[in-house]
Amino acid sequence: MSVEPVVGLVRSLVENMRRVDDDWASFAMVLEFSGGEVSGSYGYVYSADGKPSATSARPTRIEPAVTAYMESYFQPDDALPVKILIQFDRTSGNYEVTFEDTDVTRWQVTPANIDTIREELRPQFA
């Protein structure tokens, strides 16, 4: 698999994240799928001092990059995941994409986990 589609995916998220200051150090973004298309996004950016801030990206703005990435990874008849988690560290350039095939509640933000999910999603690259 070429690295270009994942670079395009990360770039599209960076360019389209909402409510974000320019001094972020890393991000974690969850993309939700319905009918093979991005139906929602949510996540966090983390400042250099570690403070998390909520963010999202409008699905219509990131759809072309997401589609290119998914088409580079999956065959036309493959079952697509219900969610993906993209984590990126701006300083190191490290990234990770994690697929969730069936559990639509994975990575879901709720009142019960609002304080812990931010840390659960925070990029931790070894």
N, C-alpha and C positions, 0 to 999 in steps of 0.2 A: 504494500500500500504506500502510495506517495505521501510525503509529509505535507504537501501543499494544501489539501483540503482541511486538515486540522489547523494549519496556520490561518487559513481563511476564516475558519469557524471562530478561533480565538480573537482574531482581528475584528470580526464583525461584532462580537460581544463587547469588546473594548470600545469600539466606536459608537455603540448604541446603548450602553448602560445609562440608565436614568438616575438622577439625583446623586451624582458622584463628583467629588472634588478630584482634581488632577493629581493629588499626592498619595493615591492608593498604592499599596505594595503587592497585594494579591487579591484574587477573587475566587468565589465559588458560585457557580450559576447552575440551577436546575432547569432543564427544559422538559416540558410535558408535551406528550403527543396524543393526538386523537385523529383517527382516520388517516394516519400517515403524514399528518402535518403538525407543525408546532402550534399548540393551543394555549400555551402559557409559559412564562419564565419568572423566576424569582431567585434571589440569592443575596450574597453579601460581598462587599469589598472590605478589605482589611487595611487600615492605615499602617504606616511604618511602626507606630507605637502599639499596634495590635488591636486598636479599636475597630469593631465591626459596624458597618452601616448597611442598611437594606438597600437593594437595588433590583432592577428588572430591565428587560429589553422588550420592546414592542415586537411581537412575533412576525409581523409583516416585514419589518426591517431586517431581521436576521434569517428569515426563511431561505433565501437563495444560498447562503453559506451553509446553513444546516442541511439543506437538501444535497448540496455538493458533497458534504462530509458523509452523510448517510449513504449516498450512492457509491462512494468510494469504499465503504466498509461492508455494505450488505448487497447481496444479489437481489434482482427484482422480485423473486418469489419468497425471499426470506421474511420471517416474522420480524417486525420491527419492535424495538423496546417501547415501553410506555413512558419512560423517563430516561434522561441522561444527566449526569453530573459532570460539569467541566470545571476543573480547578487549574489555576494558573498563578505562577509566581513571577511578578514583573522583573525582579532583580536578576534571578537566575535563568529565567526563560523556561523553567520546568513546567510541565503541564501533565494532566492526567484526565482521561475521559472514562467514566464508569457508566455502564449500562444497567438499567433495571428492566428486566424482561416482563414481569407480571405484576409486581406489587405497586399499585398506584399510590399507596400511602407512604412508601419509602421517601425519606427526605422531606416529608410534609411538615410545614410549620404550623403549630397549633398553640393555643394558650398554655397548654401543659408543658410544651417543650421549647418555648420561645427562647429561654435562657441557655439551654444546652445545645440546641440545633446549630446555633452560630458556631460553636466550637467543633461540633461533629462535622460540619461541612468545611471548616478552615483547612486550606491546603497544608499538608504535612509531608514534605518530600525528604526522603533520607539521603 
